[in-house]
């Protein structure tokens, strides 16, 4: 499997990949997809089956793969369509820890809470916090507490490359106040996208004052980016938890502007 995943990719860490697969399998964290050319019945029963396995954390999907014949002999066109999909199952996960002098201990971990009504924490986001915590043990809880407070004025998360901090907008594109990578790096440049250069620069300047950093112009001044005093991209630990409220204030002002 590792060889297939690696392909011609540069910098592929086989040991890290194998460990991640093993860890997710042990915790029941997977994407289960039922794919067929005519899935129409039994969706309710399958959904009930998913809910009955409360000890596992997986995303389940029913995918219909419509097959069409083309005028060209031997050529078929396959069009996938997702008929049903669940988010991360809202349940407790029980972990059994053995080899403890005082005896066996059972730890009940509540399922992750949703950051917004339309954005549940899925498998990838759940793993995001786990990976972040491996390098910075205190940051996952600090970030979750921050996001819970930001939710009060409409901020939600979207995992795509990094954990994006977004807010609904009356225009075509939602506001994006930056993203956090699994390595703990913060990039606020997206706040200046979609004709939000001025508002984003003010937002970046407010944050820069918190960490003694600076704001640099890019793309001929149409966009800007936040940098530390050393000229590097800031880390989440530069902002949380010590500057939590000030960052929230800057974020809320950006949304209002």
Helices and strands as residue ranges (DSSP letters): H 2-6, H 14-26, E 30-36, H 43-52, E 58-69, E 76-85, E 93-97, E 105-109, H 123-135, H 139-150, G 151-153, E 155-159, E 163-167, E 175-180, E 186-187, G 189-192, H 197-211, E 214-218, E 223-227, H 236-239, H 244-256
